[in-house]
């Protein structure tokens, strides 16, 4: 082979190598660009559309499945109780085997939508499939029990990025460990753009379920519509937390004066929402901090009934994935039939907020005056 031919072959090889290099670089840039398109958005996933009814179906199945597991674990009398820390009022926050198994089963069902944003109370501990298998109900049998209700719900397609699911695998854990199973619920909520849209509350020891969709209304697991009692037939009772009583009695007296409102301590946010829907209480009032997975399902259900759930400053709650999980401003919940009670409570809250602001202003004034006196005293001492 001549020198010219060798040089030509060398040039061809160099050109091929250079082309291959450019091809690899182009492919790399393309991959990076696609990754940017997919993961560079604020929500970090592509905008996939889903039928809302599909998401809700799995949410309801998860709630029922988790509740059935809670009952099974309770009946075997092996709760494995431990503390996971303290509440905002210094009481031990308990964790049981039932919390973890219910959580595992519920999240497993919701993984049907891999990119769905799910926020749950139990994040730190996981369980193996083999350890929860004995507590798992047959999916098909559970679905048969709720099929009629699910088929009644209207549906619409939404981008998955607009949907967030909040899960409480066992509400009223403290009462659960004490054998007060009437307070126990399992809850899940579907929020769209941070607003509660659908809620499911399941009382597993009583086999009672409340489903609520904003714009649709309320029904039970069999698809039977739930109608609220009229205001005059609703028990004049305020339900409050057993462990977070706060200043409820004082607030109630200031808001309602001498009206005969009985205050009843009860466990679990889900149970107290259930009482409002049943008409055996008029108002649910909470004056200390509360987690949003405790109230999202109840918020959706109360809204579905035409009522409202707001904090003690009159603001609605936001349930987007990036929002703060802990609400520090308390809350009150009431159905539409008792709007007058809510109006009076809001008047009291507005007055309380105004007085609190005034107190802050006065504290700042006193502080500034004390500094002024100190400076004046110092200057006088120099003059003397």
C-alpha positions in Angstrom: 0.0 0.0 0.0 1.4 3.3 -1.0 2.0 6.3 1.3 -0.9 8.1 -0.3 -3.2 5.2 0.3 -2.0 4.9 3.9 -2.6 8.6 4.5 -6.1 8.3 2.9 -7.0 5.4 5.2 -5.6 7.3 8.2 -7.8 10.3 7.2 -10.8 8.1 6.8 -10.3 6.5 10.2 -9.8 9.9 11.8 -13.0 11.2 10.2 -14.9 8.2 11.4 -13.5 8.6 14.9 -14.4 12.3 14.9 -17.9 11.5 13.6 -18.3 8.9 16.3 -17.2 11.4 18.9 -19.7 14.0 17.6 -22.4 11.4 17.5 -21.8 10.4 21.1 -21.7 14.1 22.1 -25.0 14.7 20.3 -26.6 11.7 21.9 -25.4 12.9 25.3 -26.8 16.4 24.7 -30.1 14.9 23.5 -30.3 12.8 26.7 -29.5 15.8 28.9 -32.1 17.9 27.0 -34.8 15.2 27.4 -33.9 14.9 31.1 -34.2 18.7 31.5 -37.7 18.6 29.8 -38.8 15.8 32.1 -37.1 16.6 35.4 -36.4 20.3 35.0 -40.0 21.3 35.6 -41.1 22.3 39.0 -42.9 19.1 39.7 -40.1 16.9 38.3 -42.2 14.6 36.1 -44.0 14.8 32.7 -47.6 15.9 32.6 -49.4 12.6 32.4 -53.2 12.7 32.4 -55.2 10.3 34.5 -58.9 9.7 35.1 -59.7 11.1 38.5 -62.2 8.2 39.1 -59.3 5.8 38.7 -57.2 7.5 41.3 -60.3 7.8 43.7 -61.0 4.1 43.2 -57.6 3.1 44.4 -57.8 5.6 47.3 -61.0 4.0 48.5 -59.7 0.5 48.1 -56.6 1.5 50.0 -58.7 3.0 52.8 -60.8 -0.1 53.1 -57.8 -2.5 52.9 -55.9 -0.6 55.6 -58.9 -0.6 57.9 -59.4 -4.3 57.6 -55.8 -4.9 58.5 -56.1 -2.7 61.5 -58.9 -4.9 62.8 -57.0 -8.1 62.2 -54.0 -6.8 64.1 -56.1 -5.6 67.0 -57.8 -9.0 67.3 -54.5 -10.9 67.4 -53.6 -8.7 70.5 -50.0 -8.0 69.5 -49.8 -4.3 68.8 -46.0 -3.7 69.2 -46.6 -0.3 70.8 -43.7 2.2 70.8 -43.3 6.0 70.9 -42.2 8.0 67.9 -41.7 11.2 69.8 -43.8 13.8 71.5 -46.8 15.9 70.4 -46.7 19.7 70.5 -48.2 19.6 74.0 -45.5 17.2 75.3 -47.5 13.9 75.2 -46.1 10.7 73.7 -47.0 10.1 70.1 -47.5 6.3 69.7 -46.8 4.0 66.8 -48.1 0.5 66.5 -47.8 -2.5 64.2 -51.3 -1.6 62.8 -50.1 1.9 61.7 -47.2 0.4 59.8 -49.1 -2.5 58.2 -52.0 -0.3 57.1 -49.6 2.2 55.7 -47.7 -0.4 53.8 -50.9 -1.9 52.2 -52.3 1.5 51.4 -49.1 2.8 49.7 -48.8 -0.5 47.8 -52.2 0.0 46.2 -51.5 3.7 45.4 -48.3 2.7 43.6 -50.6 1.8 40.7 -49.7 5.4 39.8 -45.9 5.5 40.2 -45.6 9.3 39.8 -48.6 10.1 42.1 -47.6 12.4 45.0 -48.6 10.6 48.2 -48.1 12.2 51.6 -48.5 9.8 54.6 -48.1 10.1 58.3 -45.8 7.1 58.6 -42.6 7.8 56.6 -39.7 6.5 58.5 -40.3 2.8 58.9 -41.1 0.2 56.3 -42.2 -3.5 56.4 -41.5 -6.4 54.1 -44.2 -7.9 51.9 -44.0 -11.3 53.7 -44.7 -9.6 57.1 -47.9 -7.9 55.9 -49.3 -10.7 53.6 -51.4 -12.3 56.3 -53.2 -9.0 56.9 -54.0 -8.3 53.2 -57.6 -8.8 52.1 -58.4 -9.9 48.6 -58.5 -6.8 46.4 -61.4 -8.1 44.3 -63.6 -8.8 47.3 -62.9 -5.3 48.7 -63.7 -3.8 45.3 -67.0 -5.6 45.1 -68.1 -4.0 48.4 -67.5 -0.5 47.1 -68.1 -0.9 43.4 -71.5 0.6 43.3 -70.4 3.8 45.1 -67.3 4.1 42.8 -69.4 3.8 39.7 -71.6 6.6 40.8 -68.8 9.2 41.0 -68.3 11.5 38.1 -64.9 11.6 36.5 -62.6 14.0 34.6 -59.1 13.8 33.3 -56.4 15.7 35.2 -52.7 16.1 34.8 -51.1 13.9 37.5 -49.0 16.8 38.6 -52.1 18.6 39.9 -53.1 15.7 42.2 -51.8 15.0 45.7 -53.1 12.2 48.0 -52.9 12.5 51.8 -53.0 9.3 53.8 -53.6 8.6 57.5 -53.3 4.8 57.9 -54.6 4.9 61.5 -56.2 7.9 63.1 -56.6 7.8 66.9 -53.6 5.6 67.6 -53.6 6.5 71.3 -57.3 5.4 71.6 -56.5 2.3 69.6 -53.9 1.2 72.2 -56.5 1.9 75.0 -59.1 -0.3 73.4 -61.3 2.7 72.5 -61.9 1.4 69.0 -65.0 3.6 68.4 -62.7 6.5 67.7 -60.4 4.7 65.2 -60.6 5.6 61.5 -58.5 5.2 58.4 -58.5 8.1 56.0 -57.3 9.3 52.6 -57.9 12.5 50.7 -57.4 13.6 47.1 -56.4 17.2 46.6 -56.4 19.0 43.3 -54.2 22.1 43.0 -53.9 22.0 46.8 -57.7 22.0 47.4 -59.4 19.0 49.0 -61.7 17.4 46.4 -62.4 13.9 47.6 -62.3 12.3 51.1 -62.8 8.8 52.4 -63.2 8.0 56.2 -63.5 4.4 57.2 -64.5 3.3 60.7 -63.2 -0.3 60.5 -64.5 -1.5 63.9 -68.0 -0.4 62.9 -67.7 -1.1 59.2 -68.9 2.4 58.4 -67.6 4.5 55.5 -68.2 8.1 54.5 -67.2 9.2 51.0 -67.4 12.8 49.9 -66.7 14.6 46.6 -66.9 18.3 46.2 -69.8 19.1 43.8 -71.2 15.6 44.2 -72.1 15.2 47.9 -71.8 12.4 50.4 -72.5 8.6 50.3 -71.6 5.5 52.1 -69.5 2.5 50.7 -72.7 1.0 49.2 -73.5 4.1 47.3 -76.4 5.2 49.5 -76.6 9.0 49.7 -76.0 10.6 53.1 -78.4 13.4 54.0 -77.6 15.8 56.8 -80.0 16.4 59.7 -81.6 19.9 59.8 -80.0 22.4 62.1 -82.8 22.2 64.7 -82.3 18.4 65.0 -78.5 18.7 65.4 -77.2 18.1 68.9 -75.8 21.3 70.4 -72.4 19.9 71.1 -68.8 20.8 70.4 -66.4 17.9 70.0 -62.8 18.5 70.9 -59.7 16.4 71.2 -59.1 14.2 74.2 -55.4 15.0 74.2 -55.5 18.6 72.8 -58.3 20.4 74.7 -56.5 23.7 74.6 -58.8 26.7 75.5 -61.9 25.3 73.8 -64.2 26.0 76.8 -63.1 29.6 77.0 -63.5 30.1 73.2 -67.0 28.5 73.2 -68.1 30.7 76.1 -66.9 33.9 74.4 -68.5 32.9 71.0 -71.8 31.5 72.2 -72.4 33.1 75.6 -74.9 31.4 77.8 -76.2 29.0 75.1 -76.2 25.4 76.3 -73.3 23.9 74.3 -72.0 20.7 75.7 -68.3 20.1 75.2 -67.3 16.5 74.5 -63.8 15.2 74.4 -63.4 12.6 71.7 -60.5 10.8 70.0 -59.4 11.2 66.3 -60.0 13.9 63.8 -61.8 11.4 61.5 -64.2 10.4 64.2 -65.1 14.0 65.0 -65.8 14.7 61.4 -68.0 11.6 61.4 -70.0 13.1 64.3 -70.7 16.3 62.4 -72.0 14.4 59.4 -74.2 12.3 61.7 -75.6 15.4 63.3 -74.6 14.3 66.9 -72.3 17.3 67.2 -72.6 20.8 65.7 -69.0 22.0 65.8 -65.5 20.4 65.8 -63.0 22.8 67.4 -59.2 22.3 67.8 -57.1 25.1 69.3 -53.6 23.6 69.0 -51.4 22.3 66.2 -52.6 19.5 64.0 -51.1 17.6 61.0 -52.8 17.9 57.6 -53.2 14.2 57.0 -55.5 14.3 60.1 -57.8 16.8 58.5 -57.6 16.6 54.7 -60.2 13.8 54.3 -62.5 15.5 56.8 -62.0 18.9 55.0 -63.1 17.3 51.6 -66.1 15.6 53.3 -67.2 18.8 55.1 -66.9 20.7 51.8 -68.9 18.1 50.0 -71.6 18.7 52.6 -71.5 22.4 51.9 -69.7 23.3 55.1 -66.2 24.6 55.8 -63.1 23.7 57.7 -60.8 26.6 58.4 -58.0 27.6 60.8 -58.7 29.9 63.7 -57.6 32.9 61.7 -60.3 32.1 59.1 -58.0 30.7 56.4 -58.6 27.6 54.3 -55.9 24.9 54.3 -53.6 24.2 51.3 -52.8 20.5 50.6 -50.2 20.7 47.9 -47.2 18.4 48.1 -44.8 21.2 49.0 -46.9 22.8 51.7 -46.1 22.6 55.4 -47.5 19.4 56.9 -48.1 20.9 60.3 -50.9 23.5 60.9 -50.1 25.6 63.9 -53.2 27.8 63.8 -55.8 25.4 65.1 -59.0 24.7 63.2 -62.8 24.6 63.4 -65.1 22.6 61.2 -68.9 22.9 60.7 -71.5 21.9 58.2 -73.6 24.3 56.2 -76.7 23.8 58.3 -74.9 25.5 61.2 -73.6 28.6 59.5 -74.8 30.9 62.2 -72.6 29.2 64.8 -69.6 29.5 62.4 -70.4 33.3 61.9 -70.4 33.9 65.6 -67.2 31.9 66.1 -65.5 33.9 63.3 -66.6 37.2 65.0 -65.0 35.9 68.2 -61.8 34.9 66.3 -61.6 38.2 64.5 -61.8 40.0 67.9 -59.2 37.6 69.3 -56.8 38.3 66.4 -57.3 42.0 66.8 -56.6 41.8 70.5 -53.5 39.7 69.9 -52.2 42.2 67.4 -52.9 45.0 69.8 -51.0 43.1 72.5 -48.0 42.8 70.2 -48.1 46.6 69.5 -48.3 47.4 73.2 -45.4 45.0 74.0 -43.3 46.7 71.4 -44.2 50.1 72.8 -43.3 49.0 76.3 -40.0 47.6 75.1 -39.1 50.9 73.2 -40.1 53.0 76.2 -37.9 50.9 78.5 -35.0 51.4 76.1 -35.7 55.2 76.0 -35.7 55.4 79.8 -32.4 53.5 79.9 -30.8 55.9 77.4 -32.2 59.0 79.2 -31.0 57.7 82.5 -27.5 57.1 81.1 -27.3 60.6 79.6 -28.5 62.2 82.9 -25.9 60.3 84.8 -23.2 61.7 82.5 -24.5 65.3 82.9 -24.5 64.9 86.7 
